[in-house]
């Protein structure tokens, strides 16, 4: 490996090149290299045999029948409980609501128990999650990174003592009773899956801690971001297309298309990053030397006019797509590292002739539609503000009102 190659950065801006790169086994994930305090040895950072074995185990939890139970039974109850006090008050900040709501949902899927169920407990878990998010996105932080690492490492230990250790103890007890032949209700979540396959994976406790923290932050943060952006895009669309106000409140397929279009235009990470473990030749003729960094510019890739049309940069929930192109572009990546929670968050893409009654819309669609059923609107006295603490394009606050504008 030459010093020149190690300093080489190749930026990919077309859909075809990005898809080709994502499928290359010689391009290793490197987006979270600075966030190892949270991300070391978690699924998304693994490569090769380690990644395959971990993914094979965790895929057993991310199955359609599990998603159906979450979407049709577990999630609706949590959504209503979380929204109720804000509906009564008639207002909420979407950024706070998104993180609180998706935190509650992500805790279910990650396997983090909430024994007290109080607002204070939610607040503590929320603070931990926000710390983990800072750790995962450390490369984009504008704060003192060494100090952040120290604070985040301590937060992981405190969270473990308060939430993870009791969750592990309860699941181990349930698994032991199940093995003894008792009829017990064992949760279907990431933590239970890891504990059930302890002998196969042989993960040290610190890796289990980071893996569950990662699923908690990823499930909450990416979905919360998509939730706020989707509401923003749909509100803007309805201003120009008032005929779609009805579908936004009552047609889950319209809302799901809107969510997919939002995710296409605003991937949770604006770039993907890979490190070349060996020389790679893309089909377009681009040569990537060993040791080079490959930056996948998802903002450009997902707005490629050759794939998405001349108006690719515009939001259009009625957009049509070429065959074999997902409506959310490559926001969930592709190949070996395609997002394991993609169908849980965004649902499945409806195909011609599929039964809408058997369709999975995804948790973001369910939450966004619930907001429009409650007649959400921007607060005219409090305009939304961008987050100044990160280089990523996040909303810092987004105040809204419920009930229309009479």
C-alpha positions as CSV (number, residue, x, y, z in Angstrom):
1,X,0.0,0.0,0.0
2,X,1.5,3.3,-1.0
3,X,1.4,6.6,0.9
4,X,-0.2,8.2,-2.1
5,X,-3.0,5.6,-2.1
6,X,-3.6,6.2,1.6
7,X,-4.2,9.9,1.0
8,X,-6.4,9.4,-2.0
9,X,-10.1,10.2,-1.7
10,X,-12.5,9.3,-4.5
11,X,-16.0,10.9,-4.4
12,X,-18.8,9.0,-6.2
13,X,-21.8,11.1,-7.3
14,X,-23.7,8.8,-9.6
15,X,-26.3,6.2,-8.7
16,X,-24.6,3.5,-10.7
17,X,-21.2,4.0,-9.2
18,X,-22.6,4.2,-5.7
19,X,-24.5,1.0,-6.1
20,X,-21.4,-0.7,-7.5
21,X,-19.3,0.5,-4.6
22,X,-21.8,-0.7,-2.0
23,X,-21.7,-4.2,-3.4
24,X,-17.9,-4.4,-3.4
25,X,-16.5,-6.8,-0.8
26,X,-13.2,-5.0,-0.9
27,X,-14.6,-1.6,0.3
28,X,-14.9,-1.6,4.1
29,X,-17.2,0.6,6.1
30,X,-15.3,3.6,7.6
31,X,-18.0,6.2,8.2
32,X,-17.9,5.7,12.0
33,X,-14.2,5.4,12.6
34,X,-14.1,8.5,14.8
35,X,-17.1,7.3,16.8
36,X,-15.6,4.1,18.2
37,X,-16.6,5.0,21.7
38,X,-20.0,3.8,20.7
39,X,-19.5,2.1,17.4
40,X,-16.5,-0.2,17.9
41,X,-17.4,-3.8,16.9
42,X,-21.1,-3.1,16.3
43,X,-22.8,-4.7,13.3
44,X,-22.5,-1.8,10.9
45,X,-18.8,-1.5,11.5
46,X,-18.0,-5.2,11.0
47,X,-16.6,-6.7,7.8
48,X,-16.2,-10.1,6.2
49,X,-16.8,-13.2,8.3
50,X,-17.4,-11.2,11.5
51,X,-20.1,-9.2,9.8
52,X,-21.7,-12.3,8.2
53,X,-21.9,-14.3,11.4
54,X,-23.4,-11.3,13.4
55,X,-25.8,-10.4,10.6
56,X,-27.0,-14.1,10.3
57,X,-27.9,-14.2,13.9
58,X,-29.6,-10.8,14.1
59,X,-31.6,-11.5,10.9
60,X,-33.5,-14.0,12.9
61,X,-35.1,-11.1,14.8
62,X,-35.6,-8.9,11.8
63,X,-38.2,-11.1,10.1
64,X,-41.6,-10.2,8.6
65,X,-43.7,-11.8,11.3
66,X,-41.8,-9.9,13.9
67,X,-42.3,-6.6,12.0
68,X,-46.0,-7.4,11.6
69,X,-46.4,-7.8,15.4
70,X,-44.5,-4.5,16.0
71,X,-46.4,-2.5,13.4
72,X,-49.9,-3.8,14.1
73,X,-49.8,-4.5,17.8
74,X,-46.9,-3.0,19.8
75,X,-46.2,0.3,18.0
76,X,-49.8,1.7,17.9
77,X,-50.1,1.5,21.6
78,X,-46.8,3.3,22.2
79,X,-47.6,5.9,19.6
80,X,-50.9,6.8,21.3
81,X,-49.5,6.9,24.8
82,X,-46.6,9.2,23.7
83,X,-48.8,11.5,21.7
84,X,-51.7,11.9,24.1
85,X,-50.3,14.6,26.4
86,X,-49.2,16.7,23.4
87,X,-52.5,16.4,21.7
88,X,-54.2,17.6,24.9
89,X,-51.8,20.6,25.1
90,X,-52.4,21.3,21.4
91,X,-48.7,21.9,20.5
92,X,-45.3,20.1,20.5
93,X,-41.8,20.5,19.2
94,X,-41.4,17.9,16.4
95,X,-37.7,17.3,17.1
96,X,-38.3,16.5,20.8
97,X,-41.4,14.5,20.0
98,X,-39.6,12.6,17.3
99,X,-36.8,11.5,19.6
100,X,-39.1,10.7,22.5
101,X,-41.5,8.7,20.3
102,X,-38.8,6.9,18.3
103,X,-36.9,6.3,21.6
104,X,-39.9,4.5,23.0
105,X,-40.2,2.4,19.8
106,X,-36.5,1.7,19.5
107,X,-36.3,0.6,23.1
108,X,-38.8,-2.2,22.2
109,X,-36.8,-3.4,19.3
110,X,-33.4,-3.0,20.9
111,X,-34.5,-4.8,24.1
112,X,-34.1,-2.0,26.7
113,X,-36.8,-2.4,29.4
114,X,-38.6,0.5,30.9
115,X,-39.7,-0.9,34.3
116,X,-40.9,2.4,35.8
117,X,-42.6,3.8,32.7
118,X,-42.4,7.3,34.2
119,X,-41.6,10.6,32.5
120,X,-38.5,10.9,34.6
121,X,-37.3,7.5,33.4
122,X,-38.0,8.5,29.8
123,X,-36.0,11.7,30.3
124,X,-33.0,9.7,31.6
125,X,-33.1,7.3,28.7
126,X,-33.5,10.1,26.3
127,X,-30.4,11.9,27.7
128,X,-28.4,8.7,27.3
129,X,-29.5,8.2,23.8
130,X,-28.6,11.7,22.8
131,X,-25.2,11.1,24.2
132,X,-24.8,7.9,22.1
133,X,-25.9,9.8,19.0
134,X,-23.2,12.3,19.7
135,X,-20.7,9.4,19.9
136,X,-21.8,7.8,16.6
137,X,-21.7,11.1,14.7
138,X,-18.5,12.4,16.3
139,X,-16.8,13.0,13.0
140,X,-19.4,15.7,12.3
141,X,-19.3,17.3,15.7
142,X,-18.3,20.9,16.2
143,X,-17.4,20.3,19.9
144,X,-14.2,19.2,21.7
145,X,-14.1,15.6,20.6
146,X,-11.8,14.2,23.3
147,X,-14.0,15.6,26.0
148,X,-17.1,14.2,24.3
149,X,-15.5,10.7,24.2
150,X,-14.9,10.9,28.0
151,X,-18.5,12.0,28.7
152,X,-20.0,9.4,26.3
153,X,-17.9,6.5,27.7
154,X,-19.2,7.4,31.2
155,X,-22.7,7.6,29.9
156,X,-22.5,4.1,28.4
157,X,-21.4,2.7,31.8
158,X,-24.2,4.6,33.7
159,X,-26.8,3.5,31.1
160,X,-25.6,-0.1,31.4
161,X,-26.1,-0.1,35.2
162,X,-29.5,1.5,35.1
163,X,-31.1,0.0,32.0
164,X,-29.1,-2.7,30.3
165,X,-28.0,-4.9,33.2
166,X,-31.6,-5.3,34.5
167,X,-32.8,-6.0,30.9
168,X,-30.2,-8.7,30.5
169,X,-31.1,-10.3,33.8
170,X,-34.8,-10.4,33.0
171,X,-34.1,-12.0,29.6
172,X,-31.7,-14.5,30.9
173,X,-34.3,-15.6,33.4
174,X,-36.9,-15.9,30.7
175,X,-34.6,-17.9,28.4
176,X,-33.7,-20.3,31.3
177,X,-37.3,-20.9,32.1
178,X,-38.1,-21.4,28.4
179,X,-35.3,-23.9,28.1
180,X,-36.8,-25.7,31.2
181,X,-40.1,-26.1,29.3
182,X,-42.1,-23.3,30.8
183,X,-44.6,-21.4,28.7
184,X,-43.1,-17.9,29.0
185,X,-43.4,-14.8,26.7
186,X,-39.8,-14.2,25.6
187,X,-39.4,-10.8,23.8
188,X,-38.4,-10.6,20.2
189,X,-35.7,-8.0,20.3
190,X,-32.0,-7.5,19.5
191,X,-30.8,-8.1,23.1
192,X,-32.7,-11.3,23.5
193,X,-31.4,-12.5,20.1
194,X,-27.8,-11.8,21.2
195,X,-28.3,-13.6,24.5
196,X,-30.0,-16.6,22.9
197,X,-27.0,-17.1,20.6
198,X,-24.3,-16.3,23.2
199,X,-22.5,-19.6,22.5
200,X,-22.4,-18.9,18.8
201,X,-21.3,-15.3,18.9
202,X,-19.1,-15.3,22.0
203,X,-19.5,-11.5,22.4
204,X,-17.9,-9.8,25.5
205,X,-20.2,-7.7,27.6
206,X,-18.8,-4.5,26.3
207,X,-19.6,-5.4,22.7
208,X,-23.2,-6.4,23.7
209,X,-23.4,-3.0,25.5
210,X,-22.4,-1.1,22.4
211,X,-24.5,-3.2,20.0
212,X,-27.7,-2.6,22.0
213,X,-26.8,1.1,22.4
214,X,-26.2,1.3,18.6
215,X,-29.7,-0.2,17.8
216,X,-31.2,2.1,20.3
217,X,-29.6,5.2,18.8
218,X,-30.0,4.1,15.2
219,X,-33.6,3.1,15.5
220,X,-34.5,6.3,17.4
221,X,-32.3,8.9,15.7
222,X,-32.6,8.0,12.0
223,X,-36.4,7.4,12.3
224,X,-36.8,10.6,14.4
225,X,-34.9,12.6,11.7
226,X,-37.0,11.0,8.9
227,X,-40.2,11.7,10.9
228,X,-39.5,15.5,11.3
229,X,-38.3,15.9,7.7
230,X,-41.3,14.0,6.3
231,X,-43.8,16.2,8.2
232,X,-41.9,19.2,6.9
233,X,-42.0,18.0,3.3
234,X,-45.6,17.0,3.4
235,X,-46.7,20.4,4.9
236,X,-44.8,22.2,2.1
237,X,-46.4,19.9,-0.5
238,X,-49.9,20.4,0.8
239,X,-49.4,24.2,0.6
240,X,-48.9,23.8,-3.1
241,X,-51.2,20.8,-3.6
242,X,-54.1,21.2,-1.1
243,X,-55.9,18.3,-2.8
244,X,-53.4,16.0,-1.0
245,X,-54.4,17.1,2.5
246,X,-56.9,14.3,2.6
247,X,-54.6,11.5,1.6
248,X,-51.9,12.8,4.1
249,X,-54.4,12.1,6.9
250,X,-56.1,9.0,5.6
251,X,-54.1,7.2,2.9
252,X,-51.1,5.3,4.3
253,X,-49.7,4.5,0.8
254,X,-49.5,8.3,0.0
255,X,-47.8,8.9,3.4
256,X,-45.4,6.0,2.8
257,X,-44.5,7.4,-0.7
258,X,-43.9,10.7,1.0
259,X,-41.6,9.2,3.6
260,X,-39.7,7.3,0.9
261,X,-39.3,10.5,-1.1
262,X,-38.1,12.3,2.1
263,X,-35.6,9.7,2.8
264,X,-34.3,9.8,-0.8
265,X,-33.8,13.5,-0.6
266,X,-32.5,13.5,3.0
267,X,-30.5,10.4,3.8
268,X,-29.9,10.1,7.6
269,X,-26.2,10.4,6.7
270,X,-25.5,12.7,3.7
271,X,-22.5,10.5,2.8
272,X,-21.3,6.9,2.9
273,X,-17.6,6.3,3.4
274,X,-15.6,3.2,2.6
275,X,-11.9,2.3,2.8
276,X,-10.4,0.1,0.0
277,X,-8.9,-3.1,1.3
278,X,-7.6,-3.9,-2.2
279,X,-7.7,-2.3,-5.6
280,X,-11.3,-2.0,-6.9
281,X,-12.5,-1.4,-10.4
282,X,-16.0,0.0,-10.9
283,X,-17.9,-0.9,-14.0
284,X,-17.9,2.7,-15.1
285,X,-14.1,2.6,-15.3
286,X,-13.3,4.3,-12.0
287,X,-10.1,2.8,-10.5
288,X,-9.9,2.8,-6.7
289,X,-6.4,2.0,-5.3
290,X,-5.8,0.0,-2.2
291,X,-5.9,2.2,0.9
292,X,-8.0,5.0,-0.7
293,X,-11.1,6.5,0.9
294,X,-14.3,6.3,-1.1
295,X,-16.9,9.0,-0.3
296,X,-20.4,8.2,-1.6
297,X,-22.1,11.5,-1.9
298,X,-25.7,10.4,-1.2
299,X,-27.1,13.8,-1.7
300,X,-25.9,13.7,-5.3
301,X,-26.5,10.0,-5.8
302,X,-30.1,10.1,-4.8
303,X,-30.7,13.2,-7.0
304,X,-29.1,11.7,-10.1
305,X,-31.3,13.0,-13.0
306,X,-30.3,9.9,-15.1
307,X,-32.3,7.8,-12.6
308,X,-34.8,10.0,-10.9
309,X,-35.6,12.5,-13.7
310,X,-34.9,16.1,-14.5
311,X,-36.7,17.3,-11.3
312,X,-34.8,14.8,-9.1
313,X,-34.0,17.5,-6.5
314,X,-37.7,18.2,-5.9
315,X,-40.0,16.5,-3.5
316,X,-42.8,14.7,-5.3
317,X,-44.7,11.9,-3.5
318,X,-46.2,10.8,-6.9
319,X,-42.8,10.2,-8.5
320,X,-42.4,7.1,-10.6
321,X,-39.2,5.1,-10.6
322,X,-37.3,2.9,-13.0
323,X,-37.3,-0.9,-12.4
324,X,-35.0,-2.2,-9.7
325,X,-34.6,1.3,-8.2
326,X,-36.0,1.8,-4.7
327,X,-38.1,4.9,-4.1
328,X,-35.7,5.9,-1.3
329,X,-32.7,5.6,-3.5
330,X,-29.6,4.3,-1.7
331,X,-30.3,5.9,1.6
332,X,-30.4,2.5,3.3
333,X,-27.2,1.5,1.4
334,X,-27.0,-1.7,-0.6
335,X,-25.1,-5.0,-0.6
336,X,-23.8,-6.6,2.6
337,X,-24.4,-3.4,4.7
338,X,-28.0,-2.7,3.6
339,X,-29.8,-1.4,6.6
340,X,-31.1,-4.3,8.7
341,X,-34.0,-2.3,10.0
342,X,-35.0,-0.9,6.6
343,X,-38.4,-2.7,6.4
344,X,-39.2,-1.9,10.1
345,X,-38.6,1.8,9.6
346,X,-39.8,2.4,6.1
347,X,-42.0,-0.6,5.3
348,X,-41.8,-2.6,2.1
349,X,-42.2,-1.1,-1.3
350,X,-45.6,-1.9,-2.7
351,X,-45.5,-3.8,-5.9
352,X,-48.3,-4.0,-8.6
353,X,-50.9,-6.5,-7.6
354,X,-49.9,-6.7,-3.9
355,X,-52.6,-6.8,-1.2
356,X,-52.8,-3.4,0.6
357,X,-54.3,-5.2,3.6
358,X,-51.2,-7.3,3.9
359,X,-48.8,-4.4,3.4
360,X,-46.1,-3.3,5.8
361,X,-46.0,0.6,5.8
362,X,-43.2,1.0,8.4
363,X,-43.2,2.8,11.8
364,X,-42.3,6.2,10.3
365,X,-45.4,6.1,8.0
366,X,-47.6,5.2,10.9
367,X,-46.4,8.1,13.1
368,X,-46.4,10.7,10.3
369,X,-50.0,9.7,9.2
370,X,-51.1,10.0,12.9
371,X,-49.8,13.6,12.9
372,X,-51.8,14.6,9.9
373,X,-54.9,12.8,11.2
374,X,-54.4,15.2,14.1
375,X,-54.3,18.2,11.6
376,X,-50.7,19.2,12.4
377,X,-49.5,22.6,11.2
378,X,-46.5,24.8,11.7
379,X,-46.6,27.2,14.6
380,X,-46.7,30.7,12.9
381,X,-45.2,32.4,15.9
382,X,-42.2,30.0,16.2
383,X,-40.5,29.1,13.0
384,X,-38.3,26.0,12.8
385,X,-34.6,26.4,13.4
386,X,-31.6,24.3,12.2
387,X,-29.3,22.6,14.7
388,X,-26.1,24.6,15.0
389,X,-24.2,21.9,17.0
390,X,-23.5,19.7,14.0
391,X,-22.4,20.0,10.4
392,X,-25.2,17.6,9.4
393,X,-28.5,19.2,8.1
394,X,-30.7,18.5,11.1
395,X,-33.6,20.5,12.5
396,X,-32.8,21.9,16.0
397,X,-36.4,22.7,16.8
398,X,-39.7,22.5,14.8
399,X,-42.7,23.8,16.8
400,X,-46.1,22.7,15.5
401,X,-49.7,23.0,16.5
402,X,-52.6,20.5,16.3
403,X,-56.2,21.0,15.2
404,X,-56.0,23.2,12.1
405,X,-56.0,26.9,11.9
406,X,-59.5,28.1,12.8
